[in-house]
Amino acid sequence: MPELPQVTVITPTLGRSRWLDQTVASVAAFRSGRDALGHTLVAPPDRVGALAARYPEVAVVPEPKTGGGLYEAVNYGARINSG
């Protein structure tokens, strides 16, 4: 069977969404048994530590300093995960 490509789900967040727990749980459920699927949260720098402690199975990275909003956060997450 051919090796599956690495896929990463990138979730931009302010770290305060009432749906964040459900989002992380949904990705985790889909990840079950799929080593080629990762999950990255892109969050404000002051929320990274708390989110990393809350979701140890997820890569939590600070958003770019450019403050470009949602799309910049997604693009940044894609850039840092592309190796």
All heavy atoms as a GROMACS GRO file, in nm:
protein
  614
    1MET      N    1   0.084  -0.118   0.000
    1MET     CA    2   0.000   0.000   0.000
    1MET      C    3   0.088   0.125   0.000
    1MET      O    4   0.183   0.134   0.078
    1MET     CB    5  -0.088  -0.003   0.124
    1MET     CG    6  -0.181   0.111   0.136
    1MET     SD    7  -0.300   0.069   0.268
    1MET     CE    8  -0.383   0.218   0.282
    2PRO      N    9   0.060   0.223  -0.086
    2PRO     CA   10   0.145   0.343  -0.090
    2PRO      C   11   0.131   0.424   0.038
    2PRO      O   12   0.027   0.424   0.104
    2PRO     CB   13   0.090   0.422  -0.209
    2PRO     CG   14  -0.045   0.367  -0.236
    2PRO     CD   15  -0.048   0.228  -0.182
    3GLU      N   16   0.241   0.491   0.076
    3GLU     CA   17   0.240   0.574   0.196
    3GLU      C   18   0.152   0.697   0.174
    3GLU      O   19   0.157   0.760   0.069
    3GLU     CB   20   0.382   0.617   0.229
    3GLU     CG   21   0.391   0.686   0.362
    3GLU     CD   22   0.535   0.706   0.405
    3GLU    OE1   23   0.620   0.623   0.371
    3GLU    OE2   24   0.560   0.806   0.473
    4LEU      N   25   0.070   0.729   0.273
    4LEU     CA   26  -0.017   0.845   0.263
    4LEU      C   27   0.062   0.973   0.286
    4LEU      O   28   0.159   0.974   0.362
    4LEU     CB   29  -0.128   0.835   0.369
    4LEU     CG   30  -0.224   0.720   0.353
    4LEU    CD1   31  -0.319   0.714   0.472
    4LEU    CD2   32  -0.303   0.732   0.225
    5PRO      N   33   0.022   1.081   0.223
    5PRO     CA   34   0.092   1.207   0.244
    5PRO      C   35   0.064   1.261   0.383
    5PRO      O   36  -0.038   1.231   0.444
    5PRO     CB   37   0.032   1.299   0.138
    5PRO     CG   38  -0.103   1.242   0.111
    5PRO     CD   39  -0.089   1.094   0.130
    6GLN      N   40   0.157   1.342   0.435
    6GLN     CA   41   0.137   1.409   0.564
    6GLN      C   42   0.033   1.519   0.545
    6GLN      O   43   0.042   1.598   0.453
    6GLN     CB   44   0.268   1.470   0.614
    6GLN     CG   45   0.255   1.552   0.740
    6GLN     CD   46   0.220   1.469   0.864
    6GLN    OE1   47   0.266   1.358   0.878
    6GLN    NE2   48   0.140   1.525   0.950
    7VAL      N   49  -0.065   1.520   0.630
    7VAL     CA   50  -0.171   1.621   0.626
    7VAL      C   51  -0.177   1.686   0.763
    7VAL      O   52  -0.170   1.617   0.865
    7VAL     CB   53  -0.308   1.558   0.592
    7VAL    CG1   54  -0.419   1.661   0.600
    7VAL    CG2   55  -0.305   1.494   0.454
    8THR      N   56  -0.190   1.818   0.766
    8THR     CA   57  -0.203   1.889   0.892
    8THR      C   58  -0.328   1.974   0.890
    8THR      O   59  -0.352   2.048   0.795
    8THR     CB   60  -0.080   1.980   0.917
    8THR    OG1   61   0.036   1.898   0.921
    8THR    CG2   62  -0.092   2.055   1.048
    9VAL      N   63  -0.408   1.961   0.995
    9VAL     CA   64  -0.523   2.048   1.014
    9VAL      C   65  -0.473   2.170   1.090
    9VAL      O   66  -0.411   2.157   1.196
    9VAL     CB   67  -0.634   1.977   1.095
    9VAL    CG1   68  -0.748   2.073   1.125
    9VAL    CG2   69  -0.682   1.854   1.020
   10ILE      N   70  -0.495   2.288   1.034
   10ILE     CA   71  -0.450   2.412   1.096
   10ILE      C   72  -0.572   2.486   1.148
   10ILE      O   73  -0.664   2.516   1.071
   10ILE     CB   74  -0.371   2.498   0.997
   10ILE    CG1   75  -0.249   2.422   0.946
   10ILE    CG2   76  -0.331   2.631   1.062
   10ILE    CD1   77  -0.184   2.480   0.826
   11THR      N   78  -0.573   2.514   1.277
   11THR     CA   79  -0.685   2.583   1.340
   11THR      C   80  -0.636   2.717   1.395
   11THR      O   81  -0.563   2.719   1.495
   11THR     CB   82  -0.744   2.498   1.454
   11THR    OG1   83  -0.780   2.369   1.403
   11THR    CG2   84  -0.866   2.566   1.513
   12PRO      N   85  -0.673   2.827   1.331
   12PRO     CA   86  -0.640   2.956   1.389
   12PRO      C   87  -0.737   2.983   1.505
   12PRO      O   88  -0.855   2.950   1.495
   12PRO     CB   89  -0.661   3.054   1.274
   12PRO     CG   90  -0.761   2.989   1.186
   12PRO     CD   91  -0.741   2.840   1.203
   13THR      N   92  -0.685   3.035   1.615
   13THR     CA   93  -0.772   3.057   1.731
   13THR      C   94  -0.722   3.173   1.816
   13THR      O   95  -0.603   3.200   1.820
   13THR     CB   96  -0.780   2.930   1.818
   13THR    OG1   97  -0.869   2.955   1.927
   13THR    CG2   98  -0.646   2.888   1.872
   14LEU      N   99  -0.814   3.237   1.881
   14LEU     CA  100  -0.778   3.334   1.985
   14LEU      C  101  -0.765   3.262   2.118
   14LEU      O  102  -0.728   3.321   2.218
   14LEU     CB  103  -0.882   3.445   1.994
   14LEU     CG  104  -0.892   3.535   1.871
   14LEU    CD1  105  -1.007   3.633   1.886
   14LEU    CD2  106  -0.761   3.608   1.847
   15GLY      N  107  -0.800   3.132   2.120
   15GLY     CA  108  -0.788   3.052   2.240
   15GLY      C  109  -0.905   3.066   2.334
   15GLY      O  110  -0.903   3.016   2.445
   16ARG      N  111  -1.010   3.131   2.290
   16ARG     CA  112  -1.124   3.155   2.376
   16ARG      C  113  -1.256   3.106   2.316
   16ARG      O  114  -1.361   3.133   2.370
   16ARG     CB  115  -1.135   3.304   2.405
   16ARG     CG  116  -1.018   3.358   2.482
   16ARG     CD  117  -1.030   3.508   2.501
   16ARG     NE  118  -0.909   3.564   2.556
   16ARG     CZ  119  -0.807   3.609   2.485
   16ARG    NH1  120  -0.809   3.602   2.354
   16ARG    NH2  121  -0.701   3.658   2.544
   17SER      N  122  -1.251   3.036   2.208
   17SER     CA  123  -1.372   2.990   2.142
   17SER      C  124  -1.443   2.884   2.225
   17SER      O  125  -1.381   2.791   2.276
   17SER     CB  126  -1.338   2.932   2.005
   17SER     OG  127  -1.450   2.865   1.951
   18ARG      N  128  -1.573   2.895   2.235
   18ARG     CA  129  -1.648   2.793   2.308
   18ARG      C  130  -1.650   2.661   2.232
   18ARG      O  131  -1.691   2.559   2.288
   18ARG     CB  132  -1.787   2.841   2.341
   18ARG     CG  133  -1.872   2.869   2.220
   18ARG     CD  134  -2.008   2.919   2.263
   18ARG     NE  135  -2.082   2.966   2.147
   18ARG     CZ  136  -2.207   3.004   2.152
   18ARG    NH1  137  -2.271   3.003   2.265
   18ARG    NH2  138  -2.267   3.045   2.044
   19TRP      N  139  -1.610   2.661   2.107
   19TRP     CA  140  -1.608   2.539   2.026
   19TRP      C  141  -1.469   2.479   2.012
   19TRP      O  142  -1.452   2.378   1.945
   19TRP     CB  143  -1.666   2.566   1.887
   19TRP     CG  144  -1.808   2.609   1.892
   19TRP    CD1  145  -1.918   2.529   1.918
   19TRP    CD2  146  -1.859   2.740   1.876
   19TRP    NE1  147  -2.033   2.603   1.918
   19TRP    CE2  148  -1.999   2.736   1.891
   19TRP    CE3  149  -1.800   2.863   1.850
   19TRP    CZ2  150  -2.080   2.847   1.881
   19TRP    CZ3  151  -1.880   2.975   1.839
   19TRP    CH2  152  -2.018   2.966   1.855
   20LEU      N  153  -1.371   2.537   2.076
   20LEU     CA  154  -1.234   2.488   2.058
   20LEU      C  155  -1.218   2.346   2.111
   20LEU      O  156  -1.155   2.263   2.046
   20LEU     CB  157  -1.133   2.582   2.125
   20LEU     CG  158  -0.987   2.555   2.094
   20LEU    CD1  159  -0.960   2.552   1.943
   20LEU    CD2  160  -0.899   2.659   2.160
   21ASP      N  161  -1.275   2.314   2.226
   21ASP     CA  162  -1.267   2.177   2.277
   21ASP      C  163  -1.327   2.078   2.177
   21ASP      O  164  -1.270   1.972   2.152
   21ASP     CB  165  -1.341   2.163   2.411
   21ASP     CG  166  -1.267   2.227   2.527
   21ASP    OD1  167  -1.145   2.247   2.518
   21ASP    OD2  168  -1.333   2.255   2.629
   22GLN      N  169  -1.440   2.114   2.119
   22GLN     CA  170  -1.505   2.027   2.022
   22GLN      C  171  -1.422   2.014   1.894
   22GLN      O  172  -1.416   1.907   1.834
   22GLN     CB  173  -1.645   2.078   1.990
   22GLN     CG  174  -1.737   2.066   2.109
   22GLN     CD  175  -1.846   2.171   2.108
   22GLN    OE1  176  -1.820   2.287   2.075
   22GLN    NE2  177  -1.966   2.131   2.145
   23THR      N  178  -1.360   2.124   1.853
   23THR     CA  179  -1.275   2.120   1.734
   23THR      C  180  -1.158   2.026   1.755
   23THR      O  181  -1.129   1.940   1.671
   23THR     CB  182  -1.225   2.261   1.699
   23THR    OG1  183  -1.337   2.345   1.672
   23THR    CG2  184  -1.132   2.260   1.579
   24VAL      N  185  -1.089   2.042   1.867
   24VAL     CA  186  -0.973   1.956   1.897
   24VAL      C  187  -1.017   1.810   1.910
   24VAL      O  188  -0.952   1.720   1.857
   24VAL     CB  189  -0.900   2.006   2.024
   24VAL    CG1  190  -0.793   1.906   2.068
   24VAL    CG2  191  -0.838   2.143   1.998
   25ALA      N  192  -1.129   1.786   1.976
   25ALA     CA  193  -1.178   1.648   1.990
   25ALA      C  194  -1.216   1.587   1.856
   25ALA      O  195  -1.190   1.469   1.831
   25ALA     CB  196  -1.299   1.645   2.084
   26SER      N  197  -1.274   1.667   1.768
   26SER     CA  198  -1.313   1.618   1.636
   26SER      C  199  -1.191   1.578   1.553
   26SER      O  200  -1.189   1.473   1.490
   26SER     CB  201  -1.393   1.726   1.563
   26SER     OG  202  -1.425   1.685   1.433
   27VAL      N  203  -1.089   1.663   1.555
   27VAL     CA  204  -0.966   1.631   1.481
   27VAL      C  205  -0.900   1.509   1.544
   27VAL      O  206  -0.852   1.419   1.472
   27VAL     CB  207  -0.870   1.751   1.476
   27VAL    CG1  208  -0.737   1.712   1.412
   27VAL    CG2  209  -0.933   1.867   1.399
   28ALA      N  210  -0.898   1.501   1.677
   28ALA     CA  211  -0.837   1.385   1.745
   28ALA      C  212  -0.910   1.256   1.708
   28ALA      O  213  -0.846   1.153   1.686
   28ALA     CB  214  -0.839   1.406   1.895
   29ALA      N  215  -1.041   1.260   1.700
   29ALA     CA  216  -1.118   1.141   1.662
   29ALA      C  217  -1.085   1.099   1.520
   29ALA      O  218  -1.072   0.980   1.490
   29ALA     CB  219  -1.268   1.168   1.676
   30PHE      N  220  -1.070   1.196   1.432
   30PHE     CA  221  -1.036   1.164   1.293
   30PHE      C  222  -0.892   1.114   1.283
   30PHE      O  223  -0.861   1.028   1.200
   30PHE     CB  224  -1.056   1.287   1.205
   30PHE     CG  225  -1.041   1.256   1.059
   30PHE    CD1  226  -1.140   1.189   0.991
   30PHE    CD2  227  -0.927   1.293   0.991
   30PHE    CE1  228  -1.127   1.158   0.856
   30PHE    CE2  229  -0.912   1.263   0.857
   30PHE     CZ  230  -1.012   1.196   0.789
   31ARG      N  231  -0.803   1.168   1.367
   31ARG     CA  232  -0.661   1.129   1.366
   31ARG      C  233  -0.641   0.986   1.412
   31ARG      O  234  -0.539   0.925   1.379
   31ARG     CB  235  -0.580   1.220   1.460
   31ARG     CG  236  -0.549   1.353   1.406
   31ARG     CD  237  -0.471   1.434   1.505
   31ARG     NE  238  -0.340   1.374   1.523
   31ARG     CZ  239  -0.252   1.415   1.611
   31ARG    NH1  240  -0.280   1.515   1.691
   31ARG    NH2  241  -0.134   1.358   1.622
   32SER      N  242  -0.731   0.933   1.492
   32SER     CA  243  -0.714   0.800   1.551
   32SER      C  244  -0.668   0.699   1.447
   32SER      O  245  -0.739   0.670   1.351
   32SER     CB  246  -0.846   0.756   1.614
   32SER     OG  247  -0.830   0.629   1.673
   33GLY      N  248  -0.547   0.647   1.467
   33GLY     CA  249  -0.492   0.548   1.376
   33GLY      C  250  -0.430   0.604   1.250
   33GLY      O  251  -0.389   0.530   1.162
   34ARG      N  252  -0.424   0.734   1.239
   34ARG     CA  253  -0.367   0.797   1.120
   34ARG      C  254  -0.243   0.876   1.160
   34ARG      O  255  -0.250   0.992   1.198
   34ARG     CB  256  -0.468   0.892   1.056
   34ARG     CG  257  -0.589   0.822   0.998
   34ARG     CD  258  -0.686   0.926   0.940
   34ARG     NE  259  -0.794   0.864   0.870
   34ARG     CZ  260  -0.910   0.831   0.925
   34ARG    NH1  261  -0.930   0.854   1.054
   34ARG    NH2  262  -1.005   0.776   0.854
   35ASP      N  263  -0.126   0.814   1.149
   35ASP     CA  264  -0.002   0.880   1.187
   35ASP      C  265   0.032   0.996   1.095
   35ASP      O  266   0.111   1.083   1.132
   35ASP     CB  267   0.114   0.780   1.186
   35ASP     CG  268   0.101   0.679   1.298
   35ASP    OD1  269   0.036   0.710   1.399
   35ASP    OD2  270   0.157   0.569   1.283
   36ALA      N  271  -0.025   0.998   0.976
   36ALA     CA  272   0.009   1.101   0.878
   36ALA      C  273  -0.078   1.225   0.890
   36ALA      O  274  -0.082   1.308   0.801
   36ALA     CB  275   0.000   1.045   0.737
   37LEU      N  276  -0.150   1.239   1.002
   37LEU     CA  277  -0.236   1.356   1.020
   37LEU      C  278  -0.195   1.429   1.146
   37LEU      O  279  -0.188   1.370   1.254
   37LEU     CB  280  -0.384   1.314   1.030
   37LEU     CG  281  -0.485   1.426   1.047
   37LEU    CD1  282  -0.488   1.516   0.924
   37LEU    CD2  283  -0.623   1.370   1.072
   38GLY      N  284  -0.165   1.557   1.132
   38GLY     CA  285  -0.127   1.639   1.246
   38GLY      C  286  -0.229   1.748   1.270
   38GLY      O  287  -0.317   1.773   1.188
   39HIS      N  288  -0.217   1.815   1.384
   39HIS     CA  289  -0.307   1.925   1.416
   39HIS      C  290  -0.224   2.037   1.478
   39HIS      O  291  -0.149   2.015   1.572
   39HIS     CB  292  -0.416   1.880   1.514
   39HIS     CG  293  -0.524   1.980   1.533
   39HIS    ND1  294  -0.620   1.967   1.631
   39HIS    CD2  295  -0.555   2.096   1.468
   39HIS    CE1  296  -0.705   2.069   1.624
   39HIS    NE2  297  -0.666   2.148   1.527
   40THR      N  298  -0.237   2.155   1.423
   40THR     CA  299  -0.166   2.273   1.472
   40THR      C  300  -0.265   2.383   1.505
   40THR      O  301  -0.351   2.416   1.422
   40THR     CB  302  -0.066   2.325   1.366
   40THR    OG1  303   0.030   2.223   1.339
   40THR    CG2  304   0.006   2.449   1.413
   41LEU      N  305  -0.254   2.437   1.625
   41LEU     CA  306  -0.330   2.556   1.662
   41LEU      C  307  -0.238   2.676   1.649
   41LEU      O  308  -0.125   2.673   1.699
   41LEU     CB  309  -0.378   2.549   1.807
   41LEU     CG  310  -0.480   2.444   1.846
   41LEU    CD1  311  -0.510   2.452   1.996
   41LEU    CD2  312  -0.607   2.460   1.766
   42VAL      N  313  -0.284   2.779   1.581
   42VAL     CA  314  -0.209   2.904   1.571
   42VAL      C  315  -0.282   3.004   1.660
   42VAL      O  316  -0.399   3.033   1.637
   42VAL     CB  317  -0.201   2.955   1.426
   42VAL    CG1  318  -0.119   3.082   1.417
   42VAL    CG2  319  -0.144   2.848   1.334
   43ALA      N  320  -0.214   3.052   1.765
   43ALA     CA  321  -0.280   3.131   1.868
   43ALA      C  322  -0.197   3.253   1.905
   43ALA      O  323  -0.077   3.258   1.877
   43ALA     CB  324  -0.300   3.045   1.993
   44PRO      N  325  -0.258   3.351   1.971
   44PRO     CA  326  -0.183   3.466   2.020
   44PRO      C  327  -0.072   3.419   2.114
   44PRO      O  328  -0.091   3.323   2.191
   44PRO     CB  329  -0.287   3.549   2.096
   44PRO     CG  330  -0.418   3.507   2.039
   44PRO     CD  331  -0.401   3.362   2.003
   45PRO      N  332   0.043   3.485   2.110
   45PRO     CA  333   0.156   3.441   2.193
   45PRO      C  334   0.123   3.426   2.341
   45PRO      O  335   0.171   3.333   2.407
   45PRO     CB  336   0.261   3.551   2.171
   45PRO     CG  337   0.229   3.606   2.036
   45PRO     CD  338   0.079   3.599   2.025
   46ASP      N  339   0.037   3.513   2.394
   46ASP     CA  340   0.005   3.504   2.537
   46ASP      C  341  -0.087   3.387   2.571
   46ASP      O  342  -0.109   3.357   2.688
   46ASP     CB  343  -0.055   3.635   2.587
   46ASP     CG  344  -0.189   3.668   2.524
   46ASP    OD1  345  -0.216   3.624   2.410
   46ASP    OD2  346  -0.269   3.740   2.589
   47ARG      N  347  -0.139   3.317   2.473
   47ARG     CA  348  -0.227   3.202   2.496
   47ARG      C  349  -0.160   3.068   2.465
   47ARG      O  350  -0.215   2.963   2.495
   47ARG     CB  351  -0.353   3.215   2.408
   47ARG     CG  352  -0.438   3.336   2.434
   47ARG     CD  353  -0.511   3.330   2.565
   47ARG     NE  354  -0.600   3.215   2.564
   47ARG     CZ  355  -0.633   3.144   2.671
   47ARG    NH1  356  -0.588   3.179   2.788
   47ARG    NH2  357  -0.711   3.039   2.661
   48VAL      N  358  -0.041   3.072   2.405
   48VAL     CA  359   0.026   2.949   2.361
   48VAL      C  360   0.051   2.853   2.477
   48VAL      O  361   0.020   2.734   2.468
   48VAL     CB  362   0.157   2.980   2.285
   48VAL    CG1  363   0.240   2.856   2.262
   48VAL    CG2  364   0.125   3.048   2.152
   49GLY      N  365   0.107   2.901   2.587
   49GLY     CA  366   0.138   2.814   2.701
   49GLY      C  367   0.016   2.744   2.757
   49GLY      O  368   0.017   2.623   2.781
   50ALA      N  369  -0.091   2.821   2.778
   50ALA     CA  370  -0.214   2.764   2.834
   50ALA      C  371  -0.276   2.662   2.739
   50ALA      O  372  -0.323   2.556   2.781
   50ALA     CB  373  -0.314   2.874   2.865
   51LEU      N  374  -0.275   2.694   2.609
   51LEU     CA  375  -0.334   2.601   2.512
   51LEU      C  376  -0.250   2.475   2.497
   51LEU      O  377  -0.303   2.365   2.483
   51LEU     CB  378  -0.353   2.671   2.378
   51LEU     CG  379  -0.462   2.778   2.375
   51LEU    CD1  380  -0.455   2.858   2.245
   51LEU    CD2  381  -0.600   2.716   2.393
   52ALA      N  382  -0.117   2.491   2.500
   52ALA     CA  383  -0.029   2.374   2.490
   52ALA      C  384  -0.050   2.281   2.610
   52ALA      O  385  -0.048   2.159   2.596
   52ALA     CB  386   0.116   2.417   2.480
   53ALA      N  387  -0.071   2.339   2.728
   53ALA     CA  388  -0.097   2.258   2.847
   53ALA      C  389  -0.234   2.190   2.838
   53ALA      O  390  -0.251   2.076   2.880
   53ALA     CB  391  -0.088   2.344   2.972
   54ARG      N  392  -0.329   2.261   2.783
   54ARG     CA  393  -0.466   2.208   2.773
   54ARG      C  394  -0.479   2.100   2.666
   54ARG      O  395  -0.558   2.006   2.680
   54ARG     CB  396  -0.559   2.324   2.739
   54ARG     CG  397  -0.704   2.290   2.738
   54ARG     CD  398  -0.782   2.417   2.723
   54ARG     NE  399  -0.924   2.393   2.713
   54ARG     CZ  400  -1.013   2.489   2.701
   54ARG    NH1  401  -0.975   2.615   2.700
   54ARG    NH2  402  -1.140   2.461   2.691
   55TYR      N  403  -0.402   2.115   2.558
   55TYR     CA  404  -0.408   2.021   2.446
   55TYR      C  405  -0.267   1.968   2.416
   55TYR      O  406  -0.206   2.005   2.315
   55TYR     CB  407  -0.464   2.089   2.321
   55TYR     CG  408  -0.597   2.157   2.342
   55TYR    CD1  409  -0.609   2.295   2.332
   55TYR    CD2  410  -0.712   2.083   2.370
   55TYR    CE1  411  -0.731   2.358   2.350
   55TYR    CE2  412  -0.834   2.145   2.389
   55TYR     CZ  413  -0.843   2.283   2.378
   55TYR     OH  414  -0.964   2.344   2.396
   56PRO      N  415  -0.213   1.881   2.499
   56PRO     CA  416  -0.075   1.835   2.480
   56PRO      C  417  -0.053   1.755   2.351
   56PRO      O  418   0.060   1.744   2.304
   56PRO     CB  419  -0.048   1.749   2.604
   56PRO     CG  420  -0.183   1.709   2.653
   56PRO     CD  421  -0.276   1.820   2.615
   57GLU      N  422  -0.160   1.703   2.293
   57GLU     CA  423  -0.147   1.624   2.170
   57GLU      C  424  -0.147   1.710   2.044
   57GLU      O  425  -0.134   1.658   1.932
   57GLU     CB  426  -0.261   1.520   2.162
   57GLU     CG  427  -0.398   1.579   2.138
   57GLU     CD  428  -0.467   1.644   2.259
   57GLU    OE1  429  -0.408   1.653   2.367
   57GLU    OE2  430  -0.582   1.686   2.242
   58VAL      N  431  -0.160   1.840   2.061
   58VAL     CA  432  -0.169   1.933   1.949
   58VAL      C  433  -0.047   2.025   1.949
   58VAL      O  434  -0.002   2.068   2.055
   58VAL     CB  435  -0.298   2.018   1.960
   58VAL    CG1  436  -0.307   2.119   1.848
   58VAL    CG2  437  -0.421   1.928   1.961
   59ALA      N  438   0.006   2.053   1.832
   59ALA     CA  439   0.114   2.153   1.821
   59ALA      C  440   0.050   2.291   1.831
   59ALA      O  441  -0.040   2.323   1.754
   59ALA     CB  442   0.187   2.138   1.687
   60VAL      N  443   0.094   2.369   1.928
   60VAL     CA  444   0.041   2.505   1.947
   60VAL      C  445   0.155   2.602   1.920
   60VAL      O  446   0.261   2.594   1.983
   60VAL     CB  447  -0.015   2.525   2.090
   60VAL    CG1  448  -0.073   2.665   2.104
   60VAL    CG2  449  -0.119   2.419   2.123
   61VAL      N  450   0.134   2.690   1.823
   61VAL     CA  451   0.238   2.786   1.785
   61VAL      C  452   0.183   2.928   1.792
   61VAL      O  453   0.064   2.951   1.774
   61VAL     CB  454   0.291   2.757   1.642
   61VAL    CG1  455   0.352   2.618   1.634
   61VAL    CG2  456   0.182   2.771   1.538
   62PRO      N  457   0.273   3.024   1.820
   62PRO     CA  458   0.227   3.163   1.824
   62PRO      C  459   0.198   3.215   1.684
   62PRO      O  460   0.267   3.180   1.588
   62PRO     CB  461   0.344   3.238   1.888
   62PRO     CG  462   0.463   3.153   1.861
   62PRO     CD  463   0.414   3.011   1.852
   63GLU      N  464   0.094   3.298   1.675
   63GLU     CA  465   0.061   3.357   1.546
   63GLU      C  466   0.172   3.452   1.503
   63GLU      O  467   0.251   3.498   1.586
   63GLU     CB  468  -0.072   3.430   1.554
   63GLU     CG  469  -0.072   3.549   1.647
   63GLU     CD  470  -0.211   3.607   1.669
   63GLU    OE1  471  -0.310   3.544   1.628
   63GLU    OE2  472  -0.219   3.713   1.728
   64PRO      N  473   0.180   3.481   1.374
   64PRO     CA  474   0.285   3.572   1.326
   64PRO      C  475   0.264   3.712   1.383
   64PRO      O  476   0.153   3.754   1.414
   64PRO     CB  477   0.267   3.570   1.175
   64PRO     CG  478   0.128   3.524   1.152
   64PRO     CD  479   0.092   3.436   1.268
   65LYS      N  480   0.374   3.783   1.396
   65LYS     CA  481   0.369   3.918   1.452
   65LYS      C  482   0.306   4.020   1.357
   65LYS      O  483   0.279   4.132   1.396
   65LYS     CB  484   0.509   3.963   1.490
   65LYS     CG  485   0.568   3.882   1.602
   65LYS     CD  486   0.706   3.926   1.639
   65LYS     CE  487   0.759   3.837   1.750
   65LYS     NZ  488   0.890   3.877   1.795
   66THR      N  489   0.280   3.978   1.235
   66THR     CA  490   0.223   4.070   1.138
   66THR      C  491   0.079   4.104   1.168
   66THR      O  492   0.026   4.204   1.118
   66THR     CB  493   0.231   4.011   0.996
   66THR    OG1  494   0.163   3.885   0.995
   66THR    CG2  495   0.375   3.994   0.951
   67GLY      N  496   0.012   4.020   1.249
   67GLY     CA  497  -0.127   4.047   1.284
   67GLY      C  498  -0.221   4.048   1.165
   67GLY      O  499  -0.314   4.125   1.160
   68GLY      N  500  -0.198   3.960   1.070
   68GLY     CA  501  -0.275   3.959   0.947
   68GLY      C  502  -0.411   3.892   0.956
   68GLY      O  503  -0.477   3.874   0.854
   69GLY      N  504  -0.454   3.853   1.074
   69GLY     CA  505  -0.587   3.794   1.088
   69GLY      C  506  -0.592   3.647   1.057
   69GLY      O  507  -0.492   3.577   1.051
   70LEU      N  508  -0.712   3.600   1.037
   70LEU     CA  509  -0.743   3.459   1.018
   70LEU      C  510  -0.662   3.396   0.904
   70LEU      O  511  -0.600   3.292   0.922
   70LEU     CB  512  -0.893   3.444   0.992
   70LEU     CG  513  -0.945   3.307   0.955
   70LEU    CD1  514  -0.942   3.217   1.077
   70LEU    CD2  515  -1.086   3.318   0.902
   71TYR      N  516  -0.663   3.458   0.789
   71TYR     CA  517  -0.597   3.397   0.673
   71TYR      C  518  -0.446   3.397   0.688
   71TYR      O  519  -0.380   3.301   0.647
   71TYR     CB  520  -0.641   3.467   0.544
   71TYR     CG  521  -0.788   3.450   0.522
   71TYR    CD1  522  -0.876   3.556   0.537
   71TYR    CD2  523  -0.841   3.325   0.492
   71TYR    CE1  524  -1.013   3.538   0.520
   71TYR    CE2  525  -0.977   3.306   0.475
   71TYR     CZ  526  -1.063   3.413   0.489
   71TYR     OH  527  -1.197   3.395   0.474
   72GLU      N  528  -0.391   3.500   0.748
   72GLU     CA  529  -0.247   3.502   0.772
   72GLU      C  530  -0.209   3.392   0.871
   72GLU      O  531  -0.107   3.326   0.855
   72GLU     CB  532  -0.200   3.637   0.825
   72GLU     CG  533  -0.052   3.642   0.857
   72GLU     CD  534   0.041   3.609   0.742
   72GLU    OE1  535   0.003   3.628   0.625
   72GLU    OE2  536   0.153   3.563   0.767
   73ALA      N  537  -0.293   3.368   0.972
   73ALA     CA  538  -0.266   3.260   1.068
   73ALA      C  539  -0.268   3.124   0.999
   73ALA      O  540  -0.181   3.040   1.024
   73ALA     CB  541  -0.368   3.265   1.181
   74VAL      N  542  -0.364   3.101   0.911
   74VAL     CA  543  -0.370   2.974   0.838
   74VAL      C  544  -0.248   2.960   0.747
   74VAL      O  545  -0.183   2.854   0.744
   74VAL     CB  546  -0.500   2.962   0.756
   74VAL    CG1  547  -0.496   2.842   0.663
   74VAL    CG2  548  -0.621   2.953   0.849
   75ASN      N  549  -0.215   3.063   0.674
   75ASN     CA  550  -0.097   3.057   0.586
   75ASN      C  551   0.030   3.036   0.666
   75ASN      O  552   0.119   2.960   0.624
   75ASN     CB  553  -0.087   3.185   0.503
   75ASN     CG  554  -0.193   3.192   0.395
   75ASN    OD1  555  -0.238   3.089   0.345
   75ASN    ND2  556  -0.235   3.312   0.361
   76TYR      N  557   0.042   3.100   0.780
   76TYR     CA  558   0.158   3.082   0.865
   76TYR      C  559   0.167   2.937   0.914
   76TYR      O  560   0.274   2.875   0.908
   76TYR     CB  561   0.151   3.178   0.984
   76TYR     CG  562   0.265   3.164   1.081
   76TYR    CD1  563   0.393   3.208   1.047
   76TYR    CD2  564   0.247   3.107   1.206
   76TYR    CE1  565   0.499   3.195   1.135
   76TYR    CE2  566   0.351   3.094   1.295
   76TYR     CZ  567   0.477   3.137   1.260
   76TYR     OH  568   0.581   3.124   1.346
   77GLY      N  569   0.056   2.882   0.958
   77GLY     CA  570   0.054   2.743   1.001
   77GLY      C  571   0.095   2.649   0.888
   77GLY      O  572   0.170   2.553   0.910
   78ALA      N  573   0.051   2.679   0.767
   78ALA     CA  574   0.091   2.597   0.652
   78ALA      C  575   0.240   2.608   0.624
   78ALA      O  576   0.307   2.508   0.597
   78ALA     CB  577   0.011   2.638   0.529
   79ARG      N  578   0.293   2.730   0.634
   79ARG     CA  579   0.437   2.750   0.609
   79ARG      C  580   0.523   2.675   0.710
   79ARG      O  581   0.620   2.611   0.673
   79ARG     CB  582   0.472   2.898   0.611
   79ARG     CG  583   0.436   2.972   0.485
   79ARG     CD  584   0.502   3.110   0.477
   79ARG     NE  585   0.477   3.194   0.592
   79ARG     CZ  586   0.371   3.275   0.608
   79ARG    NH1  587   0.278   3.279   0.515
   79ARG    NH2  588   0.359   3.349   0.716
   80ILE      N  589   0.488   2.683   0.839
   80ILE     CA  590   0.574   2.618   0.937
   80ILE      C  591   0.560   2.466   0.934
   80ILE      O  592   0.649   2.396   0.979
   80ILE     CB  593   0.550   2.671   1.080
   80ILE    CG1  594   0.411   2.638   1.129
   80ILE    CG2  595   0.579   2.818   1.089
   80ILE    CD1  596   0.391   2.664   1.276
   81ASN      N  597   0.452   2.415   0.880
   81ASN     CA  598   0.432   2.270   0.870
   81ASN      C  599   0.483   2.212   0.739
   81ASN      O  600   0.484   2.090   0.723
   81ASN     CB  601   0.285   2.234   0.890
   81ASN     CG  602   0.247   2.235   1.036
   81ASN    OD1  603   0.290   2.149   1.110
   81ASN    ND2  604   0.171   2.333   1.078
   82SER      N  605   0.522   2.297   0.646
   82SER     CA  606   0.566   2.245   0.517
   82SER      C  607   0.714   2.206   0.519
   82SER      O  608   0.765   2.154   0.421
   82SER     CB  609   0.540   2.347   0.405
   82SER     OG  610   0.620   2.462   0.423
   83GLY      N  611   0.779   2.230   0.631
   83GLY     CA  612   0.913   2.182   0.651
   83GLY      C  613   1.017   2.269   0.596
   83GLY      O  614   1.126   2.251   0.576
   0.00000   0.00000   0.00000
